[in-house]
Amino acid sequence: MTSTVDPRERSSLGAGVAAEVHRTSAPSSTAHVSVDAVALDAEIIDAGTAATADAAEYALWLGDDALILAQQLGHWISRAPELEEDVALANIALDLLGHARSLLHHAGTATGRSEDDLAYFRDEPEFRSAHLFEQPNGDFAHTIARQFIAAHYLYELYERLRASDDPTLAAIAAKAVKEVDYHRDHADQWVLRLAGGTDESRRRMMVALADLWPYVDELFADEALNDRLEGVAPRPSTLREPFDAAIALVLTEGELDEPRGFVSSGGGRRGRHSDHLGHIRSEMQVLARAHPGASW
């Protein structure tokens, strides 16, 4: 299948699909893209109903979390401690990118914007990612600690979101929960492996958990938006108990204590972000902003 792809109409967020680009020798404003594996639009989960303003804002929360975390994990490609892990982190990133595409597409149905518009043409205050997802990769232990927290949170969230009155959110959650279940198991195994390895690996795992734990509370903080999403989305605070129980099982098995200390003020859901988001966003958006309206 050969088509001309406009990034405002068909998302470059799906650029991991195998494609061939054919350009004429003369300068042209368009390029022809042959997508061999799958039609990009078919990857998006869409129940065919436009999101309400509140559901769209909520989809931005989840879509931005997934997008930013996928961008972060992409940095491990060719840099992971072993080849199998290189592939595993890349696959997790692709799963998250798929979640982000569907969620941002759904958010855009309320305003007529595409997932590309939302990913590449918003400034920092317009993003709604929680601070946890913006934290740097750090060493491998820090990436695993972030994954450990994120995957357990996302599993509890998507498990509940499957019952949403919003058919698109329910369908996205039904698919995502299966993938996040693997992400959760992957993170659990690495936490235990690092905690039970050498003295140095254990020390790094403990430091990583202590560094990331201040950002946990924001994930479960109820916002004013949640008051308007009865039946559409679970209250974040109701996810905390099962999250804590699941986390405790792994920490106990690894003979690790739950970190104690300061709690981040958060604010990502309201557009107040850590300094890290600016660097992530700049790298992620530079090509699209340098050539706005380009097609490839």
Sine and cosine of phi, psi and omega as CSV:
sin_phi,cos_phi,sin_psi,cos_psi,sin_omega,cos_omega
0.00,0.00,0.80,-0.60,0.01,-1.00
-0.90,-0.44,0.73,-0.69,-0.02,-1.00
-0.49,-0.87,0.39,-0.92,0.14,-0.99
-1.00,-0.02,0.83,-0.56,-0.14,-0.99
-0.96,-0.29,0.88,-0.48,0.12,-0.99
-1.00,-0.09,0.81,-0.59,-0.05,-1.00
-0.90,0.43,-0.28,0.96,0.07,-1.00
-0.99,0.14,-0.19,0.98,-0.05,-1.00
-0.89,-0.45,-0.58,0.81,0.03,-1.00
-0.78,-0.63,0.84,-0.54,-0.29,-0.96
-0.96,0.27,0.72,-0.69,0.16,-0.99
-0.97,0.26,-0.07,1.00,0.13,-0.99
-0.90,0.44,-0.30,0.95,0.04,-1.00
-0.99,-0.13,0.40,0.92,-0.12,-0.99
-0.94,0.34,-0.09,1.00,0.06,-1.00
-0.95,0.32,-0.25,0.97,0.04,-1.00
-0.94,0.34,0.64,-0.76,-0.01,-1.00
-0.86,0.50,0.75,-0.66,-0.01,-1.00
-0.54,-0.84,0.45,-0.89,0.09,-1.00
-0.89,-0.45,0.71,-0.70,-0.01,-1.00
-0.93,-0.38,0.82,-0.57,-0.03,-1.00
-0.89,-0.46,0.87,-0.49,0.01,-1.00
-0.91,-0.41,0.58,-0.81,0.10,-1.00
-0.97,0.24,0.29,-0.96,-0.02,-1.00
-0.94,0.34,-0.47,0.88,0.03,-1.00
-0.99,0.11,0.52,-0.85,0.04,-1.00
-0.84,0.54,0.65,-0.76,-0.03,-1.00
-0.61,-0.79,0.52,-0.85,0.02,-1.00
-0.99,0.13,-0.14,0.99,-0.01,-1.00
-0.76,-0.66,0.33,-0.94,0.12,-0.99
-0.75,-0.66,0.47,-0.88,-0.01,-1.00
-0.99,-0.15,0.78,-0.63,-0.06,-1.00
-0.90,-0.43,0.80,-0.59,0.07,-1.00
-0.98,-0.21,0.93,-0.38,-0.03,-1.00
-0.99,-0.11,0.92,-0.38,-0.14,-0.99
-1.00,0.00,-0.50,0.87,-0.16,-0.99
-1.00,0.04,-0.75,0.66,-0.09,-1.00
-0.27,-0.96,0.55,-0.84,0.08,-1.00
-0.91,0.41,0.78,-0.62,-0.11,-0.99
-0.87,0.50,-0.64,0.77,-0.04,-1.00
-0.90,0.44,-0.47,0.88,-0.04,-1.00
-0.94,0.34,-0.27,0.96,0.01,-1.00
-0.97,0.25,-0.34,0.94,-0.08,-1.00
-0.99,0.11,0.74,-0.67,0.07,-1.00
-1.00,0.05,0.86,-0.51,-0.05,-1.00
-0.55,-0.83,0.90,-0.44,-0.01,-1.00
-0.99,0.17,-0.02,1.00,0.10,-1.00
1.00,-0.03,0.11,0.99,0.03,-1.00
-0.89,-0.45,0.66,-0.75,0.02,-1.00
-0.95,0.32,0.56,-0.83,0.02,-1.00
-0.97,0.25,0.57,-0.82,0.19,-0.98
-0.94,0.34,0.21,-0.98,0.00,-1.00
-0.86,0.51,-0.66,0.75,-0.03,-1.00
-0.95,0.31,-0.66,0.75,0.04,-1.00
-0.91,0.42,-0.58,0.82,0.04,-1.00
-0.91,0.42,-0.67,0.74,0.04,-1.00
-0.89,0.46,-0.65,0.76,0.03,-1.00
-0.91,0.41,-0.65,0.76,0.04,-1.00
-0.89,0.46,-0.53,0.85,0.09,-1.00
-0.90,0.43,-0.66,0.75,0.06,-1.00
-0.79,0.62,-0.82,0.57,-0.11,-0.99
-0.95,0.31,-0.63,0.78,0.00,-1.00
-0.90,0.43,-0.66,0.75,0.01,-1.00
-0.93,0.37,-0.63,0.77,0.08,-1.00
-0.83,0.56,-0.76,0.65,-0.05,-1.00
-0.92,0.38,-0.66,0.75,-0.02,-1.00
-0.89,0.45,-0.74,0.67,-0.05,-1.00
-0.92,0.38,-0.64,0.77,0.02,-1.00
-0.92,0.39,-0.63,0.77,0.06,-1.00
-0.88,0.48,-0.69,0.73,0.02,-1.00
-0.87,0.49,-0.65,0.76,-0.01,-1.00
-0.91,0.41,-0.72,0.69,-0.05,-1.00
-0.92,0.40,-0.46,0.89,0.02,-1.00
-0.86,0.52,-0.42,0.91,-0.01,-1.00
-0.93,0.38,-0.32,0.95,-0.02,-1.00
-0.99,0.15,-0.20,0.98,0.00,-1.00
-0.88,0.47,0.84,-0.55,-0.08,-1.00
0.97,0.23,0.04,1.00,-0.03,-1.00
-0.85,-0.53,-0.06,1.00,-0.05,-1.00
-0.92,0.40,0.35,-0.94,-0.09,-1.00
-0.93,0.37,-0.29,0.96,0.05,-1.00
-0.47,-0.88,0.38,-0.92,-0.11,-0.99
-0.87,0.49,-0.67,0.74,0.00,-1.00
-0.86,0.51,-0.61,0.79,0.00,-1.00
-0.96,0.29,-0.53,0.85,0.09,-1.00
-0.84,0.55,-0.73,0.69,0.00,-1.00
-0.93,0.36,-0.66,0.75,-0.04,-1.00
-0.89,0.46,-0.74,0.68,-0.01,-1.00
-0.92,0.40,-0.59,0.81,0.05,-1.00
-0.90,0.43,-0.66,0.75,0.02,-1.00
-0.92,0.39,-0.63,0.78,0.06,-1.00
-0.89,0.46,-0.68,0.74,0.04,-1.00
-0.87,0.50,-0.66,0.75,0.01,-1.00
-0.92,0.39,-0.62,0.78,0.09,-1.00
-0.85,0.53,-0.75,0.67,-0.03,-1.00
-0.90,0.43,-0.60,0.80,0.04,-1.00
-0.90,0.43,-0.60,0.80,0.08,-1.00
-0.90,0.44,-0.66,0.75,0.06,-1.00
-0.88,0.47,-0.70,0.72,-0.03,-1.00
-0.88,0.48,-0.67,0.75,-0.02,-1.00
-0.87,0.49,-0.75,0.67,-0.04,-1.00
-0.92,0.40,-0.66,0.75,-0.03,-1.00
-0.93,0.37,-0.68,0.73,0.02,-1.00
-0.94,0.34,-0.57,0.82,0.10,-1.00
-0.87,0.50,-0.71,0.71,-0.01,-1.00
-0.91,0.42,-0.67,0.75,0.05,-1.00
-0.86,0.51,-0.63,0.78,-0.05,-1.00
-0.94,0.33,-0.30,0.95,0.02,-1.00
-0.91,0.41,-0.32,0.95,0.00,-1.00
-0.99,0.16,-0.35,0.94,-0.09,-1.00
-0.79,-0.62,-0.06,1.00,-0.01,-1.00
0.99,0.13,0.22,0.97,0.04,-1.00
-0.99,-0.11,0.53,-0.85,0.03,-1.00
-1.00,0.09,0.16,-0.99,0.06,-1.00
-0.90,0.43,-0.52,0.86,0.07,-1.00
-0.91,0.41,-0.69,0.72,0.03,-1.00
-0.82,0.58,-0.71,0.70,-0.07,-1.00
-0.96,0.29,-0.57,0.82,0.00,-1.00
-0.97,0.25,-0.65,0.76,-0.21,-0.98
-0.95,-0.32,-0.23,0.97,-0.10,-0.99
-0.82,-0.58,0.52,0.85,0.17,-0.98
-0.91,-0.41,0.50,-0.86,0.11,-0.99
-1.00,-0.04,0.16,-0.99,-0.12,-0.99
-0.80,0.60,-0.72,0.70,-0.04,-1.00
-0.89,0.45,-0.28,0.96,0.01,-1.00
-1.00,0.04,-0.19,0.98,0.04,-1.00
-0.99,0.15,0.45,-0.89,-0.07,-1.00
-0.82,-0.58,0.35,0.94,0.01,-1.00
-0.94,0.33,0.59,-0.81,0.10,-0.99
-0.96,0.27,0.40,-0.91,-0.11,-0.99
-0.89,0.46,-0.50,0.86,-0.01,-1.00
-0.81,0.58,-0.70,0.71,-0.11,-0.99
-0.95,0.32,-0.30,0.96,-0.02,-1.00
-1.00,0.00,-0.16,0.99,-0.07,-1.00
-0.92,0.38,0.59,-0.81,-0.08,-1.00
-0.88,0.48,0.41,-0.91,0.06,-1.00
-0.86,0.51,-0.62,0.78,-0.05,-1.00
0.87,0.49,-0.54,-0.84,0.10,-0.99
-0.99,0.15,-0.01,-1.00,-0.08,-1.00
-0.88,0.47,-0.60,0.80,0.00,-1.00
-0.89,0.45,-0.62,0.79,0.02,-1.00
-0.92,0.39,-0.65,0.76,0.05,-1.00
-0.89,0.46,-0.66,0.75,0.00,-1.00
-0.92,0.38,-0.64,0.77,0.03,-1.00
-0.89,0.46,-0.67,0.74,0.04,-1.00
-0.90,0.44,-0.68,0.73,0.04,-1.00
-0.90,0.44,-0.63,0.77,0.00,-1.00
-0.85,0.53,-0.75,0.66,0.01,-1.00
-0.93,0.36,-0.75,0.66,-0.07,-1.00
-0.89,0.46,-0.71,0.71,-0.08,-1.00
-0.92,0.39,-0.64,0.77,0.02,-1.00
-0.93,0.38,-0.64,0.77,0.06,-1.00
-0.89,0.45,-0.74,0.67,-0.04,-1.00
-0.91,0.41,-0.57,0.82,0.03,-1.00
-0.89,0.46,-0.76,0.65,0.00,-1.00
-0.88,0.47,-0.62,0.79,0.00,-1.00
-0.91,0.42,-0.80,0.60,-0.06,-1.00
-0.93,0.36,-0.52,0.86,0.06,-1.00
-0.86,0.50,-0.64,0.77,0.01,-1.00
-0.99,0.16,-0.56,0.83,-0.09,-1.00
-0.94,0.33,-0.27,0.96,0.05,-1.00
-0.87,0.50,-0.40,0.92,-0.01,-1.00
-1.00,-0.07,0.23,0.97,-0.05,-1.00
-0.88,0.48,0.58,-0.82,0.12,-0.99
-0.95,0.32,-0.29,0.96,0.08,-1.00
-1.00,0.09,0.93,-0.37,-0.13,-0.99
-0.88,0.47,-0.54,0.84,0.01,-1.00
-0.95,0.32,-0.70,0.71,0.05,-1.00
-0.88,0.48,-0.63,0.77,0.01,-1.00
-0.90,0.44,-0.66,0.75,-0.01,-1.00
-0.94,0.35,-0.65,0.76,0.05,-1.00
-0.87,0.49,-0.70,0.71,-0.03,-1.00
-0.90,0.43,-0.62,0.78,-0.02,-1.00
-0.88,0.48,-0.60,0.80,0.05,-1.00
-0.98,0.19,-0.70,0.71,-0.11,-0.99
-0.91,0.42,-0.58,0.81,-0.08,-1.00
-0.89,0.45,-0.54,0.84,0.03,-1.00
-0.92,0.38,-0.64,0.76,0.00,-1.00
-0.96,0.29,-0.65,0.76,0.00,-1.00
-0.92,0.38,-0.46,0.89,0.07,-1.00
-0.87,0.49,-0.64,0.77,0.09,-1.00
-0.92,0.40,-0.68,0.74,0.02,-1.00
-0.85,0.53,-0.64,0.77,-0.01,-1.00
-0.90,0.43,-0.73,0.69,0.01,-1.00
-0.90,0.43,-0.64,0.77,0.03,-1.00
-0.87,0.50,-0.73,0.69,0.00,-1.00
-0.92,0.40,-0.67,0.74,0.02,-1.00
-0.84,0.55,-0.73,0.68,-0.05,-1.00
-0.89,0.45,-0.60,0.80,0.01,-1.00
-0.96,0.27,-0.59,0.81,0.08,-1.00
-0.85,0.52,-0.72,0.69,-0.01,-1.00
-0.93,0.38,-0.61,0.79,-0.01,-1.00
-0.91,0.42,-0.69,0.72,0.01,-1.00
-0.95,0.32,-0.63,0.78,0.00,-1.00
-0.92,0.39,-0.53,0.85,-0.04,-1.00
-0.98,-0.19,0.21,0.98,-0.02,-1.00
-1.00,0.02,-0.81,-0.59,0.01,-1.00
-0.99,0.13,0.19,-0.98,0.08,-1.00
-0.85,0.52,-0.62,0.79,-0.03,-1.00
-0.94,0.34,-0.68,0.73,0.01,-1.00
-0.91,0.42,-0.61,0.79,0.03,-1.00
-0.91,0.41,-0.69,0.73,0.01,-1.00
-0.87,0.50,-0.70,0.72,-0.02,-1.00
-0.91,0.42,-0.62,0.79,0.02,-1.00
-0.91,0.42,-0.66,0.75,0.01,-1.00
-0.91,0.40,-0.67,0.74,0.03,-1.00
-0.90,0.45,-0.68,0.73,-0.02,-1.00
-0.89,0.46,-0.71,0.71,0.02,-1.00
-0.88,0.47,-0.66,0.75,0.01,-1.00
-0.90,0.44,-0.61,0.79,-0.02,-1.00
-0.95,0.31,-0.55,0.83,-0.07,-1.00
-1.00,-0.02,-0.38,0.93,-0.12,-0.99
-0.88,0.48,-0.51,0.86,0.02,-1.00
-0.86,0.51,-0.30,0.95,-0.07,-1.00
-0.99,-0.12,0.07,1.00,-0.02,-1.00
-0.95,0.32,-0.71,0.70,-0.14,-0.99
-0.85,0.53,-0.58,0.81,-0.02,-1.00
-0.86,0.51,-0.54,0.84,-0.03,-1.00
-0.89,0.46,-0.45,0.89,-0.12,-0.99
-0.93,-0.37,0.23,0.97,0.00,-1.00
-0.99,0.11,0.81,-0.59,0.07,-1.00
-0.96,0.26,0.69,-0.72,0.04,-1.00
-0.92,-0.39,0.20,-0.98,0.00,-1.00
-0.85,0.53,-0.56,0.83,0.01,-1.00
-0.85,0.53,-0.60,0.80,-0.03,-1.00
-0.88,0.48,-0.46,0.89,0.03,-1.00
-0.91,0.42,-0.39,0.92,-0.06,-1.00
-0.98,-0.21,0.14,0.99,-0.07,-1.00
-0.90,-0.44,0.46,0.89,0.03,-1.00
-0.85,0.53,0.83,-0.56,-0.02,-1.00
1.00,0.05,-0.32,0.95,-0.01,-1.00
-1.00,-0.06,-0.66,0.75,-0.06,-1.00
-0.54,-0.84,0.55,-0.83,0.03,-1.00
-0.95,0.31,0.49,-0.87,0.12,-0.99
-0.92,0.38,0.74,-0.68,0.01,-1.00
-0.81,0.58,-0.60,0.80,-0.05,-1.00
-0.89,0.46,-0.45,0.89,-0.02,-1.00
-0.97,0.23,-0.17,0.98,0.01,-1.00
-1.00,0.01,-0.20,0.98,-0.15,-0.99
-0.93,0.38,-0.67,0.74,-0.07,-1.00
-0.88,0.47,-0.78,0.63,0.04,-1.00
-0.91,0.42,-0.54,0.84,0.08,-1.00
-0.87,0.49,-0.77,0.64,-0.01,-1.00
-0.87,0.50,-0.65,0.76,-0.02,-1.00
-0.91,0.42,-0.69,0.73,-0.01,-1.00
-0.93,0.37,-0.66,0.75,0.02,-1.00
-0.89,0.45,-0.67,0.75,-0.05,-1.00
-0.88,0.48,-0.60,0.80,0.01,-1.00
-0.87,0.49,-0.68,0.73,-0.02,-1.00
-0.95,0.32,-0.70,0.72,0.00,-1.00
-0.88,0.47,-0.64,0.76,0.01,-1.00
-0.90,0.44,-0.70,0.72,0.01,-1.00
-0.89,0.45,-0.57,0.82,0.01,-1.00
-1.00,0.04,0.06,1.00,-0.02,-1.00
0.81,0.58,0.72,0.70,0.03,-1.00
-0.91,-0.42,0.62,-0.78,0.06,-1.00
-1.00,0.00,0.56,-0.83,0.12,-0.99
-0.92,0.40,0.79,-0.61,-0.03,-1.00
-0.88,0.47,0.52,-0.85,0.09,-1.00
-0.81,-0.58,0.51,-0.86,0.02,-1.00
0.39,-0.92,-0.42,-0.91,-0.07,-1.00
-0.94,0.33,0.35,-0.94,0.03,-1.00
-0.89,-0.46,0.77,-0.63,0.01,-1.00
-0.89,0.45,0.59,-0.81,0.01,-1.00
-0.95,0.31,-0.32,0.95,0.04,-1.00
0.92,0.40,-0.57,-0.82,-0.01,-1.00
0.93,-0.37,0.01,1.00,-0.03,-1.00
-0.87,0.49,-0.56,0.83,0.00,-1.00
-0.92,0.39,-0.30,0.95,0.01,-1.00
-0.95,-0.32,0.22,0.97,0.08,-1.00
1.00,0.04,0.18,0.98,0.06,-1.00
-0.98,-0.21,0.91,-0.41,-0.20,-0.98
-0.87,-0.49,0.25,-0.97,0.12,-0.99
-0.95,0.32,0.27,-0.96,0.02,-1.00
-0.89,0.45,-0.39,0.92,-0.09,-1.00
-0.92,0.39,-0.49,0.87,-0.10,-1.00
-0.88,0.47,-0.59,0.81,-0.02,-1.00
-0.85,0.52,-0.68,0.73,0.01,-1.00
-0.93,0.37,-0.66,0.75,0.01,-1.00
-0.89,0.45,-0.74,0.68,-0.04,-1.00
-0.90,0.44,-0.67,0.75,-0.03,-1.00
-0.87,0.50,-0.71,0.70,0.01,-1.00
-0.92,0.40,-0.66,0.76,-0.06,-1.00
-0.93,0.37,-0.57,0.82,-0.15,-0.99
-0.98,-0.18,-0.11,0.99,-0.20,-0.98
-0.86,0.51,-0.68,0.74,-0.06,-1.00
-0.93,0.37,-0.74,0.68,-0.02,-1.00
-0.89,0.45,-0.60,0.80,-0.02,-1.00
-0.98,0.21,-0.47,0.88,0.03,-1.00
-0.95,0.32,-0.47,0.88,-0.02,-1.00
-0.75,-0.66,0.90,0.43,-0.03,-1.00
-0.89,0.45,0.70,-0.71,0.02,-1.00
0.99,0.14,-0.04,1.00,0.01,-1.00
-0.92,0.39,0.38,-0.93,0.08,-1.00
-0.77,-0.64,0.46,-0.89,-0.03,-1.00
-0.45,-0.89,0.00,0.00,0.00,0.00
